[in-house]
Amino acid sequence: MNTFFQMGGYAFYVWMAYGMIAALCALEIILTCGRYKKAKMAAKDHKGAVAARLTEKV
């Protein structure tokens, strides 16, 4: 099992690569959720603005 984790002397590079990929995937998920919430709020605000214009008296 120890040989597997040492990976023939390349363990540092291999595990750093796995770590970077995991961190970047997590960051992408966090940023995507934030953009989704922001877009959802913008759509809600836009819908409210359109409804207000439709009910406005001319």
Secondary structure by P-SEA (a helix, b strand, c coil): cccccccccaaaaaaaaaaaaaaaaaaaaaaaaaaaaaaaaaaaaaaaaaaaaaaccc
